[in-house]
Amino acid sequence: MSGGIAVGAVGWDHPGWAEHFYPDDLPSEWRLTYYGNEFHQVLVPAGYWRQGEAPWEQWREDVDPSFRFVLEAGDPARLGGSDLQRIEAAAATLREQLAGVVSWQPLPDDRADVLRRILNQGRFLASVSAVASEGYTLATGDGVACARVESGRTTDLRDLRGLMQELQACACGEGGRWLFVEGAPPQIKLLRDAVILQQLLAGAAPTGPDRA
């Protein structure tokens, strides 16, 4: 992970993908599996796991063991006891498939300390460090760099390549570099372009959609 950039979407349950990504007859409960066949990581929006009990075990069973989940922390002011319990449940159930937690807002030290105790070793906690004018947000911490790209703001290949080169230049440890595409819905073409650019930047031969 530390040598390249892991590319994924912000969420997978997007109604807008029913026309452009998911087959028309695909049951909604199979969407994560279908998504995971092409992309090997996802940023789980806070809205996915803050509403009641998230189906962590089902999500784990729906994807390949190599698939990785990253949780979005959401509003730090709301990151209280029940949310921390949910993250603890995610860590216990997803095990090695939970890569870490990212906050797109600064985290108070006390909440960051609690989160790190919950995540334990082998998982990262990253919080916002920069908002760039090109339409992406950068969060860093624990040897990782996570960028969130806005669909519609970064669609030019040259701009996307420049962003990814900046991300690749970030000093990272084993946690590596992550690039997440957001939108309503995230643009599949932008995701696929990012996967191909990552392979080119890493010096690998580009692969098809089934080998993201």
C-alpha positions in Angstrom: 0.0 0.0 0.0 2.8 2.4 0.8 4.2 2.4 -2.7 1.0 3.4 -4.6 -2.3 5.1 -4.3 -5.4 3.2 -3.3 -8.4 4.5 -5.3 -12.0 4.2 -4.2 -15.4 6.0 -4.0 -17.1 7.7 -1.1 -19.9 5.2 -0.6 -21.3 2.6 -2.9 -25.1 2.8 -2.5 -25.8 5.5 -5.0 -29.1 5.6 -6.8 -27.4 7.5 -9.7 -25.2 4.5 -10.3 -28.2 2.3 -11.2 -28.1 3.8 -14.7 -24.4 4.2 -15.3 -22.6 1.4 -13.2 -24.9 -1.1 -11.7 -27.0 -3.5 -14.0 -30.7 -2.6 -14.0 -31.6 -6.0 -12.5 -29.0 -5.9 -9.7 -30.6 -6.2 -6.3 -29.6 -3.2 -4.1 -28.1 -5.6 -1.4 -25.6 -6.8 -4.0 -24.2 -3.4 -4.8 -21.3 -3.6 -2.5 -20.2 -6.9 -4.0 -20.5 -5.6 -7.5 -18.6 -2.4 -6.6 -15.9 -4.5 -4.9 -15.3 -6.5 -8.0 -13.8 -3.4 -9.7 -12.6 -1.3 -6.8 -10.8 -2.6 -3.7 -11.5 0.1 -1.2 -14.3 2.4 -0.1 -14.7 5.4 2.2 -17.8 4.6 4.3 -19.7 7.9 4.8 -20.8 8.7 8.4 -24.4 8.5 7.3 -23.9 4.8 6.4 -22.8 3.7 9.9 -24.3 6.3 12.3 -27.9 5.3 11.7 -28.6 2.4 14.1 -26.4 -0.7 13.9 -24.4 -0.9 10.7 -24.3 -4.5 9.1 -20.6 -4.8 9.6 -20.6 -8.6 9.3 -22.7 -8.5 6.1 -20.4 -6.0 4.6 -17.4 -8.1 5.4 -19.0 -11.2 3.8 -20.0 -9.2 0.7 -16.4 -8.4 -0.4 -13.1 -10.2 -1.0 -10.7 -10.5 2.0 -8.3 -8.0 0.4 -11.0 -5.3 0.3 -10.5 -2.4 2.7 -13.0 -0.1 4.4 -12.1 3.4 5.7 -14.7 5.1 7.9 -15.5 8.8 7.6 -15.7 10.3 11.1 -18.2 13.0 10.2 -18.8 16.0 12.5 -16.2 15.8 15.4 -18.7 17.5 17.6 -21.1 14.6 17.3 -18.4 12.0 17.8 -19.7 10.8 21.2 -20.2 7.6 23.1 -22.6 5.9 20.7 -20.5 6.7 17.6 -17.4 5.5 19.3 -19.1 2.2 20.2 -20.1 1.8 16.6 -16.5 2.3 15.5 -15.4 -0.2 18.1 -17.9 -2.7 16.7 -16.6 -2.0 13.2 -13.0 -2.7 14.3 -14.0 -5.9 16.1 -16.1 -7.2 13.2 -14.2 -6.0 10.1 -10.9 -6.8 11.7 -8.0 -6.3 9.2 -10.4 -5.1 6.6 -10.9 -1.8 8.5 -8.0 0.2 7.4 -8.7 3.3 9.4 -10.8 6.4 10.1 -10.5 9.8 8.3 -11.9 13.1 9.5 -12.3 16.0 7.0 -12.3 18.4 10.0 -9.7 18.9 12.7 -10.2 16.4 15.5 -9.9 17.5 19.2 -7.0 15.8 20.9 -9.2 14.0 23.4 -11.3 12.4 20.7 -8.3 11.6 18.6 -6.8 9.8 21.6 -9.9 7.7 22.2 -10.1 6.8 18.5 -6.5 5.7 18.4 -7.1 3.4 21.4 -10.2 1.9 19.6 -8.4 1.5 16.3 -5.3 0.0 18.0 -2.2 -0.9 16.0 -2.3 -1.5 12.3 -5.0 1.1 11.6 -4.7 4.8 10.8 -6.4 7.9 12.0 -6.1 10.9 9.6 -7.5 14.4 10.0 -7.7 17.3 7.6 -4.6 19.2 6.9 -5.4 21.2 3.7 -8.2 22.2 1.4 -6.9 22.9 -2.1 -8.5 25.2 -4.6 -8.5 22.4 -7.2 -11.4 20.8 -5.4 -9.8 18.3 -3.1 -9.3 17.9 0.6 -6.2 16.3 2.2 -6.1 14.5 5.5 -2.9 13.1 7.0 -1.8 11.2 10.1 -0.3 7.9 11.3 1.8 7.6 8.2 -1.0 8.1 5.7 -2.3 10.7 3.3 -6.0 10.7 2.2 -7.4 12.9 -0.5 -11.0 13.5 -1.2 -11.8 14.6 -4.8 -15.0 16.3 -5.8 -16.6 14.9 -8.9 -17.2 17.8 -11.4 -14.3 19.8 -10.0 -11.4 17.6 -11.1 -12.4 15.9 -14.4 -9.4 16.9 -16.6 -6.8 14.2 -16.8 -4.0 16.7 -16.4 -5.5 18.1 -13.2 -6.1 14.6 -11.9 -2.6 13.5 -12.7 -1.2 16.6 -11.0 -3.2 15.9 -7.9 -2.1 12.3 -7.8 1.5 13.3 -8.2 1.2 15.6 -5.3 -0.4 12.8 -3.2 2.3 10.4 -4.3 5.0 12.9 -3.1 3.5 12.9 0.4 5.8 11.2 2.9 3.9 8.1 4.1 4.5 5.0 6.0 2.9 1.6 5.8 -0.6 3.1 5.7 0.1 4.6 2.3 -1.9 7.0 0.1 -5.6 6.9 -0.5 -7.7 8.8 -3.1 -11.5 8.9 -2.7 -13.9 10.3 -5.2 -17.2 11.8 -4.0 -20.2 13.2 -5.7 -23.9 12.6 -6.2 -23.0 10.1 -7.5 -19.2 9.9 -7.8 -18.2 9.7 -11.4 -17.3 6.2 -12.5 -15.1 7.6 -15.3 -13.1 9.7 -12.9 -12.6 6.6 -10.6 -11.4 4.5 -13.6 -9.2 7.3 -14.9 -7.6 7.5 -11.4 -7.0 3.8 -11.3 -5.2 3.9 -14.7 -3.2 6.9 -13.7 -2.1 5.2 -10.5 -0.9 2.2 -12.4 1.0 4.4 -14.8 2.6 6.4 -12.0 3.5 3.2 -10.3 5.1 1.9 -13.5 2.6 -1.0 -13.9 0.7 -1.9 -17.1 -2.8 -0.6 -16.9 -5.5 -3.3 -16.3 -9.2 -3.5 -17.1 -12.1 -2.5 -14.9 -12.1 -6.0 -13.2 -8.6 -5.5 -11.9 -8.8 -2.1 -10.2 
